[in-house]
Amino acid sequence: MNTTMTLSPQPDCSNQEPTMTSLEQVDFINAHRKEQAEAAGAPFPSKGHAKLEHPDFMKKVPEVLGEETARKFFGAAFYANGTGGQLRRPIYTFPKREACLMAMSYSYDLQAKVFDRMTALEAKPAPAAPAALSTLDILTLAIESEKGRLEAVAQLAIAAPAIAHLQAVQSSKDDFTFREMALILQEHGYRVGRNRLMDVLRRAGVLVKASNLPMQDYRERGYFRIVQSIRESSSGRTHIDLTAYMTGKGHNWLIKVFDKILLKAEKMGGAT
């Protein structure tokens, strides 16, 4: 069974409004459709009682909310692939209003159910206030906290060069490598791997053939982010590497127009 870890906006205090991820909403919609199928004496899934897939839901979000609004709730979830590795999939995390709008795009009955669920979550009582601490408890915690702070400062000073390098080369959680984008496209039914995806983008004029970096026009549209990293060769020479990542905006754009990109690549450079 896959284990999923979500990286997306999460409540950080008792006053934070409840949220619903796209994964949770797909499960919620399918549970509702299953109830309808059983009430009609039909199996689920079956004709008239289709199962909703997460990639189809993801594709619909920008159409319902608009691309600018959808980007505000865009994030990623990491899950184990069964072989010890982790894969990343894009998700959305919606507050009450947007969760209800997405549900309404399927049916008013479903919107009412989502509204009731989110309202029930809002009505949950806040956690009980912690017990009052004595003066001795407060002083003890302060001493322990200061010790921990000093130890953390010392460790951070040692690790600072490595952290700086990691921050220079690491993409944000909303960026996707070409390998990750290929996996996402596979979820949408395209038979494409990392190398074929990059080849298609090169021949369609999205990537520069010599460097695999995006053309300036696509960078200015916000579809890609370029990360610069510095490495030292065995001979002691310093090299600067540039790596392209697809942004959340680029992810939505590529899924929406990939059929057109495939056709353009075929015209420009033969069969794909």
C-alpha positions in Angstrom: 0.0 0.0 0.0 1.4 3.4 -1.0 2.2 5.9 1.8 1.4 9.5 0.9 3.0 12.6 2.4 1.4 15.8 1.4 3.3 19.1 0.8 0.7 21.7 0.5 -1.0 24.5 2.5 -1.9 22.9 5.9 -3.6 24.3 9.0 -1.1 25.4 11.6 -3.4 26.6 14.3 -6.8 25.9 15.7 -8.3 29.0 14.0 -7.2 27.9 10.5 -10.1 27.0 8.3 -10.3 23.3 7.3 -9.0 22.2 3.9 -9.7 19.4 1.5 -7.1 18.1 -0.9 -7.9 17.1 -4.5 -7.0 13.5 -3.5 -9.6 13.6 -0.7 -12.2 15.3 -2.9 -11.8 12.6 -5.6 -12.3 9.9 -2.9 -15.3 11.8 -1.6 -16.9 12.1 -5.1 -16.3 8.4 -5.8 -17.9 7.4 -2.5 -20.9 9.5 -3.4 -21.1 7.9 -6.8 -20.8 4.5 -5.3 -23.8 5.2 -3.0 -25.8 6.3 -6.0 -24.9 3.2 -7.9 -25.8 0.9 -5.0 -29.1 2.8 -4.5 -29.9 2.1 -8.2 -28.9 -1.6 -7.8 -25.9 -1.1 -10.2 -22.2 -2.0 -9.6 -19.6 0.7 -9.2 -18.0 1.6 -11.5 -20.5 0.9 -14.3 -22.3 2.7 -17.2 -23.8 5.8 -15.7 -21.8 5.5 -12.6 -18.2 6.2 -13.7 -15.2 6.3 -11.4 -13.5 9.7 -11.3 -9.7 9.6 -11.7 -7.4 12.1 -10.0 -5.7 13.3 -13.2 -9.1 14.1 -14.8 -10.1 16.1 -11.7 -6.7 18.0 -11.7 -7.3 18.9 -15.4 -10.7 20.4 -14.5 -9.5 22.6 -11.6 -8.1 25.5 -13.8 -11.2 25.3 -16.0 -13.5 25.8 -12.9 -11.5 28.1 -10.8 -9.4 29.8 -13.4 -5.6 29.3 -13.8 -4.6 32.3 -11.5 -6.8 31.1 -8.7 -5.9 27.5 -9.1 -2.2 28.2 -8.7 -2.8 29.6 -5.2 -3.9 26.1 -4.1 -1.4 24.1 -6.1 1.0 21.8 -4.2 2.5 18.3 -4.3 2.2 14.9 -2.5 5.0 12.4 -2.1 4.2 8.7 -1.9 6.2 5.5 -1.7 6.5 3.6 -5.0 6.8 0.1 -3.4 10.5 -0.2 -4.2 11.9 2.0 -1.5 11.8 5.2 -3.6 9.4 8.2 -3.5 7.4 9.7 -6.3 5.7 13.1 -6.4 2.3 13.9 -7.8 0.6 17.3 -8.1 -2.4 18.1 -5.9 -4.6 21.0 -4.9 -5.5 21.9 -1.4 -8.8 23.8 -1.2 -10.4 25.8 1.5 -14.2 25.6 1.9 -15.3 27.9 -0.9 -13.1 26.4 -3.6 -13.9 22.8 -2.4 -17.6 23.6 -2.8 -17.1 25.2 -6.2 -15.3 22.1 -7.5 -18.0 19.8 -6.1 -20.7 22.0 -7.6 -19.1 21.5 -11.0 -20.1 17.9 -10.7 -23.5 18.2 -9.1 -25.5 20.4 -6.6 -26.1 17.4 -4.5 -22.4 16.8 -4.1 -21.8 20.4 -3.4 -24.2 20.2 -0.5 -22.4 17.2 0.9 -19.0 18.9 0.7 -20.4 22.0 2.3 -21.8 20.0 5.2 -18.5 18.2 5.6 -16.5 21.4 5.7 -19.0 23.1 8.0 -18.7 20.1 10.4 -14.9 20.4 10.4 -15.3 24.2 11.2 -17.5 23.3 14.2 -14.9 21.1 15.8 -14.0 22.4 19.3 -10.6 24.0 19.7 -8.0 22.0 21.7 -8.1 22.5 25.4 -5.7 25.1 26.8 -2.6 23.6 28.4 -2.3 23.4 32.1 -0.7 26.4 33.9 3.0 26.0 34.5 4.8 26.8 37.8 7.6 29.3 38.0 10.1 26.4 38.4 8.6 24.6 35.3 9.0 27.8 33.3 12.6 28.3 34.4 13.5 24.7 33.6 12.0 24.9 30.1 13.8 28.2 29.5 17.2 26.7 30.4 16.6 23.6 28.3 15.4 25.8 25.4 18.5 27.9 25.6 20.8 24.9 25.6 19.0 23.5 22.6 19.3 26.9 20.8 23.0 27.1 21.4 23.5 23.5 20.2 21.4 24.2 17.1 23.4 27.4 16.3 26.7 25.5 16.6 25.4 22.7 14.3 24.0 25.2 11.8 27.4 27.0 11.6 29.1 23.7 10.7 26.4 22.8 8.2 26.1 26.3 6.6 28.2 25.6 3.5 26.3 22.4 2.7 22.9 24.1 3.3 23.8 27.0 1.0 24.8 24.6 -1.8 21.6 22.6 -1.3 19.4 25.7 -1.5 21.2 26.7 -4.7 20.4 23.4 -6.5 17.1 22.3 -4.9 13.9 23.1 -6.7 10.9 24.2 -4.8 8.0 21.8 -4.0 6.0 23.4 -6.8 8.6 22.7 -9.5 8.9 19.5 -11.5 11.8 17.7 -13.2 11.3 16.4 -16.7 11.2 12.9 -15.3 8.4 13.9 -12.9 6.5 15.6 -15.7 6.8 12.4 -17.8 5.3 10.4 -15.0 2.4 12.9 -14.7 1.8 12.7 -18.5 1.7 8.9 -18.2 -1.2 9.3 -15.7 -3.0 11.3 -18.4 -2.6 8.4 -20.9 0.5 9.5 -22.8 3.3 6.9 -23.5 6.2 9.1 -22.8 9.4 8.9 -20.6 11.9 11.6 -19.6 14.0 11.3 -22.8 11.1 11.2 -25.2 9.5 14.2 -23.4 12.6 16.3 -23.8 13.0 15.2 -27.4 9.4 16.2 -28.2 9.9 19.6 -26.5 13.2 20.2 -28.4 11.6 19.4 -31.8 8.5 21.5 -30.9 10.8 24.5 -30.2 10.1 24.6 -26.5 13.6 23.7 -25.5 16.9 24.8 -27.0 18.4 21.8 -28.8 22.0 22.4 -27.7 21.4 22.9 -24.0 17.9 21.4 -23.1 17.0 24.8 -21.5 13.7 26.4 -22.4 13.4 29.0 -25.1 13.2 32.6 -23.7 9.6 33.0 -24.7 8.5 30.1 -22.5 10.6 31.2 -19.6 9.0 34.7 -19.7 5.6 33.1 -19.6 6.6 31.5 -16.3 6.5 27.9 -17.5 10.1 27.1 -16.4 12.5 28.0 -13.7 16.3 27.8 -14.2 18.4 26.7 -11.2 22.2 27.5 -11.2 24.5 25.2 -9.3 28.3 25.2 -8.9 30.4 22.1 -8.9 34.1 21.4 -8.8 35.7 18.8 -11.1 38.4 16.3 -10.0 41.0 18.7 -11.6 39.9 21.5 -9.4 38.1 23.5 -12.1 34.8 25.2 -11.2 31.8 24.5 -13.4 28.4 26.2 -13.5 25.5 24.0 -14.3 22.0 25.2 -15.4 19.0 23.0 -14.8 15.5 23.6 -16.0 12.4 22.8 -13.9 8.8 23.1 -14.9 6.7 25.3 -12.7 3.2 24.7 -11.4 2.0 27.1 -14.2 4.0 25.2 -16.7 2.6 21.9 -15.5 -0.9 23.0 -16.1 0.0 24.5 -19.5 1.8 21.3 -20.7 -1.0 19.0 -19.8 -3.5 21.3 -21.5 -1.6 21.6 -24.8 0.5 18.4 -25.0 -1.5 17.0 -27.9 -0.7 20.2 -29.9 3.0 19.9 -28.9 3.1 16.3 -30.1 1.7 17.4 -33.5 4.1 20.2 -33.8 7.1 17.9 -33.0 6.0 15.5 -35.7 5.9 18.2 -38.3 9.2 19.6 -37.2 11.2 16.4 -36.8 9.4 13.2 -37.9 7.4 10.7 -36.0 7.4 10.6 -32.2 
